[in-house]
Amino acid sequence: MPDWSYHTFFKPLLFKLKPAKARSVTLQMMNTLVSIPYGYRIIEFFGHMASSPAIRKNVCGVEVASPVGLSGQVDPKLQGISALSNLGFGYIEIGPVTSNPVKEPKIKLHQQNNSIEYSHLQENRGLTHVEEVLSNTDIKVPVLIRVGESSLQETLKIIHTLRQYADWFVLDTACDPALLAEIKEAVGKPVLVNIEKHQEIDHIIERIDGFYIPEGKKDQQSLHIGPLEREHHIERIQQLLSYEKPIIVSGGIHEPEDALSLLEAGADLVQIHSGFVFSGPGLPKRINEALTYEEKQKQPNQPGWLASFLMGLGVFIAGIIACFVGLTDVLLAPDERFLGMTKQEIQHFSEHLFKFMSHDRISLAGVMISAGFLYMMLAYHGIRNGSHWARKVFYIAATLGFLNFFYFIGFGYLDPIHLLYNGLILPFFLYGFIKTRNMPLGSKGSNTRNTLAWRKSQFGQTMFIILGGAFLTAGIVISYIGMTDVFVKEDLGFLELQPEHIHDHNQLFISLIAHDRAGFGGALISAGILIALIAMWGYRESEKWIWWTLTLGGIPGFTAGIGIHYHIGYVDQYHLAPAYFAVLLYALGVAYSYPYLMKRY
């Protein structure tokens, strides 16, 4: 559930439900996803959550990939804890845990100030349930277990039971030095204390490993979780800095700027709660990228980027050549040798058939020009600057592009020009792939605020992702048709011929047309992957090249694909409707993305 889908589709629906029900539905959906084979991979694919090694931290001897954690009260019943650990968090909090269950609180959402009102923040299903879940769950990040207010005997029981699952413990119970010494001896793990439970710090400072600042602003009957907590947290951090102990802060984070300010004030780790609900599940990733943006110096040019760029240039040039051929001769010498016919003989048999072949080849050429441009931009602006996501997009799409060469098995025409083309660009593909294989994970971004441009951009991003998905789907369908039926009903209406008439005239005609159709479908698959993944993984504030890449990259494909239909007179509006819909998605994506992607520093 990345931000683009959360804000566009899910959040409006979830906010119509009661808060507890919406939370349960969301967590159960996520849990179902990770329970299926490769569910974790699906989450990673859509979110691309891995953080950069540049922001790793060591807190009390525990290594975390990111200083951003998740509050335990986001999932007090542990319904989706396994999935949540895959959303870019450096660690997960569980608790407060008590010996016996604590019932669900009353919850209200206040959308006017993006806060959540709770009657209490102690909800959990008891020690037995927590131990059962943790023993059967693969949590991929460190775990902070918060022990709720309990007697010494209960506290020790909780700690002994959960010790093997915890990396740190936080105590909510006020303890004197002797009790802390006993607990520390029993734990053998770092122990932090809830600072709100201790008025005197000096007398326990030698017995603890750090401080925990809890979430929630209290009024007479409830607690409020929201962005207003941040200022109180900063004040509390300042009071604790002199003790030189690690500080964990929970709540008050709704945008990356909030987390940055808390970390800058002196917090070692920060936890998200209400921001996860209002700002979306992409918030930890945005914070990680903002931290990386501050930490990561400009990288030297990555070796291998030029080979990748030249491969894209090869696709681009081949598209231009194919466009020229499609507008002039249409058939090349190898095509005529395969058919045993000249283009004049084909025109004599059916002028419409000749134009139809031009239509297929021009459509393919437009997609190749667009895809080549996208490849070049990914190589120059992405791979060259060390963007792991750009490399991943490039080589996923390019690999699928090379594999469509084997479509000839389905339609029976091994095109020597296609073979030569693949042979020329394959070495650049392989060299670039090998030289960039050790590119570090993680990405960086400058976005720190939930601005209007950011909110609007969620819709623009969604439009581009849907557009890429539409191209991918169309490519699969066209590839299948190209290797089976070859023609659709509208094609035959334009040709004024039936397949058997074409076959009777020359039994190799169908194979040549199938080659063009399947090749066009394969090119659409690669283009769809490029568009969808660039929008999904590369969409960051002020990344102007992303906007220009998607905007300019769409023009050749749409111009050729729609323009050739009008040029040859194949203007069946039902047949062209998907193309018009794609243009609408493209235009909305371009318009709604502009303020966010083109923002000046």
C-alpha positions in Angstrom: 0.0 0.0 0.0 2.4 2.7 -1.2 1.4 6.4 -0.8 0.1 6.8 -4.4 -2.4 4.0 -3.9 -3.2 4.9 -0.3 -4.0 8.5 -0.9 -5.8 7.9 -4.2 -7.9 4.8 -3.4 -7.6 3.4 0.1 -7.5 6.4 2.4 -10.9 7.9 1.3 -12.5 4.5 1.8 -10.8 3.6 5.1 -11.7 7.0 6.6 -15.4 6.2 6.1 -15.0 3.3 8.5 -14.7 3.5 12.3 -11.0 3.9 13.2 -10.6 0.5 14.9 -12.4 -1.3 12.0 -10.2 0.6 9.4 -7.1 -0.3 11.3 -8.1 -4.0 11.5 -9.0 -4.2 7.8 -5.7 -2.6 6.7 -3.6 -4.8 8.9 -5.4 -8.0 7.9 -5.0 -7.1 4.2 -1.3 -6.6 4.7 -1.0 -9.8 6.7 -2.8 -11.7 4.0 -0.3 -10.3 1.4 2.8 -11.4 3.3 1.3 -14.8 4.0 1.2 -15.8 0.3 4.4 -17.0 -1.5 6.7 -14.1 -2.3 4.5 -11.7 -0.4 7.5 -9.9 1.0 8.8 -9.5 -2.5 5.6 -7.9 -3.7 5.7 -5.3 -0.9 9.4 -4.6 -1.7 8.6 -4.4 -5.4 5.8 -1.8 -5.0 7.5 0.2 -2.3 11.2 -0.2 -3.0 11.7 0.4 0.7 15.3 -0.5 1.3 17.2 2.3 2.9 20.7 3.5 2.2 23.6 2.2 4.3 24.5 5.9 4.9 21.8 6.2 7.6 22.5 3.1 9.6 22.8 3.7 13.3 24.0 1.8 16.4 21.9 2.4 19.5 22.9 0.6 22.7 24.8 -2.0 20.6 21.8 -2.7 18.3 22.3 -2.0 14.6 19.4 -0.4 12.8 19.1 0.2 9.1 17.2 3.4 9.8 16.5 5.5 12.9 12.7 5.5 12.1 10.5 3.0 14.0 6.8 2.3 14.3 4.8 2.8 17.5 3.4 -0.3 19.0 -0.1 1.2 19.2 -0.4 1.2 15.4 -0.8 -2.6 15.6 -1.6 -3.4 19.3 -3.1 -6.8 18.4 -0.1 -7.7 16.2 -2.3 -8.4 13.2 0.1 -7.2 10.6 3.5 -7.0 12.4 5.3 -9.1 9.8 4.2 -6.9 6.9 4.9 -3.7 8.8 8.5 -4.7 9.3 8.9 -4.5 5.5 7.9 -0.9 5.1 11.2 0.8 5.5 11.2 0.9 9.3 14.5 0.5 11.1 12.8 -1.2 14.0 9.4 -2.1 15.4 7.9 -1.4 18.8 5.7 -3.9 20.5 3.6 -3.0 23.4 3.0 -1.8 26.0 2.8 -5.5 27.0 1.0 -6.5 30.2 0.4 -9.9 31.8 -3.3 -9.7 31.1 -5.1 -8.2 28.1 -6.1 -4.5 28.1 -9.3 -3.8 26.1 -9.5 -1.7 23.0 -9.7 2.1 23.7 -12.2 4.5 22.3 -10.7 6.1 19.2 -11.6 9.2 17.3 -10.0 10.7 14.2 -9.8 14.5 14.0 -9.0 15.2 10.3 -9.0 19.0 10.8 -5.7 18.8 12.8 -4.6 15.3 11.7 -4.7 13.9 15.2 -6.1 10.7 16.8 -7.9 10.8 20.2 -7.5 7.7 22.4 -9.2 7.0 25.7 -5.9 5.2 26.7 -2.8 3.9 25.0 -2.4 0.5 26.8 -4.2 -1.8 24.4 -2.7 -5.2 24.1 -3.9 -8.8 24.1 -1.7 -9.9 27.0 1.6 -11.7 27.4 0.5 -15.1 26.2 -0.8 -13.8 22.9 2.3 -11.6 22.3 4.6 -14.5 23.0 2.6 -16.8 20.6 2.7 -14.2 17.8 6.4 -13.5 18.1 7.3 -17.2 18.2 5.5 -17.7 14.9 6.4 -14.5 13.1 9.4 -13.6 11.0 10.2 -9.9 11.9 13.0 -8.7 9.7 14.1 -5.7 11.9 15.1 -5.2 15.5 12.3 -5.2 18.1 11.7 -2.8 21.0 9.4 -4.3 23.6 7.7 -1.9 25.9 6.7 -3.4 29.2 3.5 -1.8 30.5 2.9 -0.7 34.1 3.3 -3.8 36.2 4.5 -5.1 39.5 8.1 -6.2 39.8 7.1 -9.8 39.6 5.0 -9.3 36.5 7.7 -7.2 34.8 10.3 -9.9 35.4 7.9 -12.5 34.0 7.2 -10.4 30.8 11.0 -9.9 30.3 11.9 -13.5 30.8 9.1 -14.7 28.5 10.0 -12.2 25.7 13.7 -11.8 26.2 14.6 -13.9 23.1 12.5 -11.7 20.8 13.6 -8.3 22.1 16.6 -6.1 21.2 15.7 -3.4 23.7 13.2 -3.2 26.6 11.4 -0.1 27.7 9.9 0.0 31.2 6.8 2.0 31.9 6.9 1.2 35.6 8.7 3.7 37.9 11.7 1.8 39.5 14.2 2.6 42.2 17.9 1.8 41.6 17.7 -1.5 43.4 14.8 -2.7 41.2 16.5 -1.5 38.1 19.6 -3.4 39.0 17.6 -6.6 39.5 15.8 -6.1 36.2 19.1 -5.3 34.3 20.6 -8.5 35.7 17.6 -10.5 34.5 17.4 -8.9 31.1 20.8 -9.0 29.6 19.5 -6.5 27.0 19.5 -2.7 26.9 16.9 -1.3 29.2 15.4 2.2 28.7 12.9 3.9 30.9 9.7 5.8 30.1 10.8 9.3 31.2 7.3 10.4 32.0 7.2 7.9 34.9 10.4 9.2 36.6 10.6 12.6 38.2 14.1 12.0 39.5 16.6 10.9 37.0 20.0 11.4 38.7 19.5 8.5 41.1 18.8 5.9 38.4 21.0 7.2 35.6 23.7 4.6 36.3 21.2 1.8 36.0 19.7 2.5 32.7 20.8 2.5 29.0 18.6 5.3 27.7 15.4 7.3 27.8 12.0 6.8 26.1 9.8 9.8 25.5 6.2 8.5 25.0 3.6 9.8 22.6 0.4 11.6 23.5 -0.7 14.9 24.8 -3.1 14.5 27.7 -6.3 16.3 28.5 -8.8 15.5 31.2 -10.1 12.3 29.8 -8.0 11.3 26.8 -4.7 11.4 24.9 -4.2 13.1 21.6 -1.6 11.8 19.1 -0.7 14.2 16.4 1.8 16.8 15.0 1.5 19.1 18.0 3.5 16.6 20.1 6.7 17.5 18.4 7.4 20.8 20.2 6.9 19.1 23.6 9.2 16.3 22.5 12.0 18.7 21.5 11.7 20.4 24.8 12.0 17.1 26.6 15.0 16.0 24.5 16.8 19.2 25.5 16.3 18.4 29.1 17.9 14.9 28.7 20.9 15.7 26.5 23.2 16.4 29.4 22.9 12.7 30.6 24.5 11.5 27.3 22.2 8.5 27.0 20.3 7.3 23.9 16.9 8.9 23.5 13.9 7.3 21.7 11.0 9.5 20.9 7.5 8.3 19.9 4.9 10.3 18.0 4.6 13.8 16.7 5.9 12.9 13.2 3.6 13.6 10.2 6.2 14.7 7.6 9.9 14.1 7.1 10.7 17.6 8.5 9.2 16.5 11.9 11.6 13.5 12.1 14.6 15.5 11.0 13.9 18.2 13.6 13.6 15.6 16.4 16.8 13.8 15.3 18.6 17.2 15.0 17.4 18.1 18.5 19.2 15.0 19.9 16.9 12.0 19.5 18.6 8.8 18.5 15.5 7.0 17.3 12.0 8.2 16.4 8.7 6.4 16.1 5.7 7.1 13.8 2.1 6.7 14.9 -0.5 9.2 13.7 1.6 10.2 10.7 1.3 6.6 9.5 -2.5 7.1 9.3 -2.7 10.6 7.9 0.5 10.9 5.8 0.5 7.3 4.6 2.7 4.2 4.8 5.3 5.8 2.6 6.3 8.2 5.4 9.2 6.1 6.7 10.6 5.8 3.2 10.3 9.6 2.7 12.1 10.2 6.0 14.9 7.7 5.1 15.4 9.4 1.7 15.5 12.9 3.4 18.1 11.6 5.8 20.1 10.1 2.9 19.8 13.3 1.0 21.6 15.1 3.9 24.2 12.3 4.5 25.0 11.2 1.0 27.6 13.3 -0.9 27.5 13.6 -4.7 28.7 10.2 -6.0 31.3 10.0 -8.8 30.0 8.7 -12.1 29.2 5.0 -11.9 31.2 2.8 -14.2 29.1 1.1 -16.8 26.5 3.9 -17.2 27.8 4.9 -20.6 27.3 1.4 -21.9 23.7 1.5 -20.7 23.2 4.9 -22.3 24.6 3.6 -25.6 22.2 0.6 -25.5 19.3 3.0 -25.1 20.7 5.2 -27.9 20.8 2.0 -30.0 17.1 1.4 -29.4 16.3 5.1 -30.1 18.2 5.1 -33.4 16.7 1.8 -34.4 13.2 3.3 -33.8 14.0 6.2 -36.0 15.2 4.0 -38.8 12.1 1.8 -38.4 9.9 4.9 -38.6 11.6 6.0 -41.8 11.2 2.6 -43.3 7.6 2.3 -42.2 6.8 5.6 -43.9 8.6 4.8 -47.2 9.5 1.3 -48.4 7.7 -0.5 -45.5 9.3 -3.8 -46.4 13.1 -4.4 -46.4 15.0 -6.8 -48.6 14.9 -9.7 -46.1 11.2 -9.4 -45.8 10.7 -9.5 -49.6 13.0 -12.6 -49.8 11.1 -14.3 -47.1 7.8 -13.7 -48.9 9.1 -14.2 -52.3 7.3 -11.0 -53.3 8.1 -7.4 -53.9 6.2 -4.5 -52.2 4.7 -3.6 -55.6 3.2 -7.1 -55.8 1.8 -6.8 -52.3 0.2 -3.4 -53.2 -1.3 -4.9 -56.3 -2.8 -7.7 -54.2 -4.2 -5.3 -51.6 -3.3 -1.7 -51.0 -5.0 -1.9 -47.6 -2.8 -4.8 -46.6 0.3 -2.8 -47.5 -0.9 0.1 -45.4 -1.7 -2.2 -42.5 1.8 -3.4 -42.5 3.0 0.2 -42.5 0.7 0.8 -39.5 2.2 -2.0 -37.5 5.7 -0.9 -38.2 5.2 2.8 -37.5 3.4 1.9 -34.2 6.4 -0.3 -33.2 8.8 2.5 -34.2 7.1 5.0 -32.0 7.3 2.8 -29.0 11.0 2.0 -29.7 11.8 5.7 -29.9 10.0 6.4 -26.6 11.6 3.4 -24.9 15.0 4.3 -26.2 14.7 7.8 -24.8 13.6 6.4 -21.4 16.6 4.1 -21.4 19.0 6.9 -22.1 17.5 9.2 -19.4 17.6 6.3 -16.8 21.3 5.7 -17.7 22.4 9.4 -17.7 20.4 10.8 -14.8 19.9 7.6 -12.8 22.6 5.0 -13.2 25.4 7.5 -13.7 24.5 9.1 -10.3 24.3 5.8 -8.4 20.5 5.4 -8.3 19.9 1.7 -7.6 16.2 2.0 -8.5 17.1 3.3 -12.0 19.4 0.4 -12.7 16.7 -2.0 -11.6 14.1 -0.4 -13.9 16.6 -0.3 -16.8 17.6 -4.0 -16.6 14.1 -5.4 -15.9 12.7 -3.7 -18.9 15.7 -4.4 -21.2 15.7 -8.0 -20.2 12.1 -8.4 -21.2 12.9 -6.5 -24.4 15.6 -9.0 -25.4 13.4 -11.9 -24.5 10.7 -10.9 -27.0 13.2 -11.8 -29.8 12.2 -15.4 -29.1 8.7 -14.7 -30.2 9.8 -15.9 -33.6 9.3 -19.4 -32.2 5.6 -18.6 -32.1 5.2 -17.0 -35.6 8.0 -18.7 -37.5 9.9 -15.8 -39.0 13.5 -15.3 -37.8 14.1 -11.7 -38.9 17.8 -11.2 -39.7 17.5 -7.4 -39.2 16.0 -8.0 -35.7 18.8 -10.5 -35.0 21.5 -8.0 -36.1 19.9 -5.3 -34.0 19.9 -7.4 -30.9 23.5 -8.5 -31.6 24.7 -4.9 -31.8 23.1 -3.7 -28.6 23.5 -6.9 -26.5 27.2 -6.3 -25.6 26.4 -2.8 -24.2 23.6 -4.3 -22.2 25.9 -7.0 -20.7 28.8 -4.7 -20.0 26.6 -2.1 -18.3 24.8 -4.9 -16.3 28.1 -6.3 -15.0 29.8 -3.0 -14.3 26.9 -1.7 -12.2 26.0 -4.9 -10.4 27.5 -3.7 -7.0 25.6 -0.4 -6.9 24.6 0.3 -3.3 20.9 0.1 -2.2 18.9 3.1 -1.1 17.7 6.3 -2.6 17.7 9.9 -1.6 15.0 12.7 -1.8 14.7 16.3 -0.8 11.0 16.2 0.1 10.4 17.1 3.8 6.9 18.6 3.8 3.3 17.4 3.1 2.7 20.3 0.7 -0.2 20.8 -1.6 2.1 19.9 -4.5 3.0 16.6 -2.8 -0.7 15.8 -2.1 -1.6 16.5 -5.8 1.3 14.5 -7.0 -0.1 11.3 -5.5 -2.8 11.4 -8.2 -0.3 12.3 -11.0 1.9 9.4 -9.9 -1.0 7.1 -9.9 -2.0 8.1 -13.5 1.5 7.3 -14.8 1.5 3.9 -12.9 -1.9 3.0 -14.4 -0.6 4.2 -17.8 2.4 1.9 -17.5 0.2 -1.0 -16.4 -2.2 -0.4 -19.3 0.8 -0.5 -21.8 2.0 -3.7 -20.1 -1.4 -5.3 -20.3 -1.9 -4.2 -23.9 1.6 -5.5 -24.8 0.8 -9.0 -23.3 -2.5 -9.1 -25.2 -1.1 -7.9 -28.5 1.8 -10.4 -28.2 -0.6 -13.2 -27.6 -2.8 -12.2 -30.5 0.3 -11.8 -32.7 1.3 -15.4 -32.1 -2.2 -16.8 -32.3 -5.1 -15.1 -34.2 -2.9 -12.3 -35.5 -5.9 -10.0 -36.4 -8.7 -8.6 -34.4 -12.2 -7.8 -35.9 -11.4 -4.1 -36.6 -8.3 -5.1 -38.5 -10.2 -7.4 -40.8 -12.8 -4.7 -41.3 -10.1 -2.3 -42.5 -8.3 -4.9 -44.7 -11.6 -6.0 -46.3 -10.0 -9.5 -46.3 -10.2 -12.7 -44.3 -7.0 -14.5 -43.0 -7.7 -17.4 -45.3 -7.7 -15.1 -48.4 -4.3 -13.7 -47.3 -3.0 -17.2 -46.6 -4.2 -18.5 -49.9 -2.4 -15.7 -51.8 0.9 -16.3 -49.9 1.1 -18.7 -47.0 4.0 -16.7 -45.5 2.1 -13.4 -45.2 0.6 -14.2 -41.9 4.0 -15.1 -40.4 5.4 -11.8 -41.4 2.4 -9.8 -40.1 2.5 -11.8 -36.9 6.2 -10.9 -36.5 5.3 -7.2 -36.7 2.4 -7.6 -34.3 4.1 -9.7 -31.7 7.2 -7.4 -31.9 5.0 -4.4 -31.2 3.4 -6.2 -28.3 6.9 -7.0 -26.9 8.0 -3.4 -27.2 4.8 -2.2 -25.4 5.6 -4.6 -22.5 9.1 -3.0 -22.1 7.7 0.5 -22.4 4.9 -0.2 -19.9 7.5 -1.6 -17.4 9.7 1.5 -17.9 6.8 4.0 -17.4 5.3 2.2 -14.4 8.5 1.6 -12.5 10.0 5.1 -13.2 6.8 6.5 -11.7 6.7 4.0 -8.9 10.3 4.2 -7.8 11.7 7.4 -9.1 9.0 9.9 -8.2 10.7 12.5 -5.9 10.3 16.2 -5.3 12.4 18.4 -7.5 13.5 15.5 -9.7 12.9 17.5 -12.9 14.4 14.9 -15.1 11.7 12.5 -14.1 9.0 14.9 -15.3 10.9 15.7 -18.6 11.6 12.0 -19.2 8.0 10.9 -18.8 6.6 13.9 -20.6 8.9 13.9 -23.6 9.1 10.1 -23.6 5.4 9.8 -24.3 5.3 12.0 -27.3 6.8 9.7 -30.0 4.8 6.7 -29.0 1.5 8.5 -29.0 2.2 10.5 -32.1 3.2 7.5 -34.1 0.6 5.1 -32.7 -2.4 7.4 -33.2 -1.1 9.4 -36.1 -0.5 6.4 -38.4 -4.1 5.4 -38.0 -5.3 8.7 -39.4 -2.5 8.7 -42.1 -3.7 5.3 -43.6 -7.4 5.9 -42.9 -7.8 3.2 -40.2 -9.9 5.4 -37.9 -12.2 2.9 -36.2 -13.0 4.9 -33.0 -13.6 1.7 -31.0 -10.2 0.4 -32.0 -8.6 3.8 -31.1 -10.4 4.2 -27.7 -7.7 2.6 -25.6 -5.1 5.0 -27.2 -7.3 8.0 -26.4 -7.7 6.7 -22.8 -3.9 6.3 -22.5 -3.4 9.9 -23.7 -5.9 11.1 -21.0 -3.9 9.2 -18.3 -0.7 10.7 -19.7 -2.0 14.3 -19.7 -3.3 14.0 -16.2 0.0 12.5 -15.0 1.9 15.3 -16.7 -0.3 18.1 -15.2 -0.6 16.8 -11.7 3.1 15.9 -11.4 4.5 19.2 -12.6 4.3 21.3 -9.4 6.0 18.5 -7.4 8.6 17.2 -9.8 9.6 20.6 -11.2 9.8 22.4 -7.8 13.0 24.5 -7.6 15.4 24.0 -4.7 
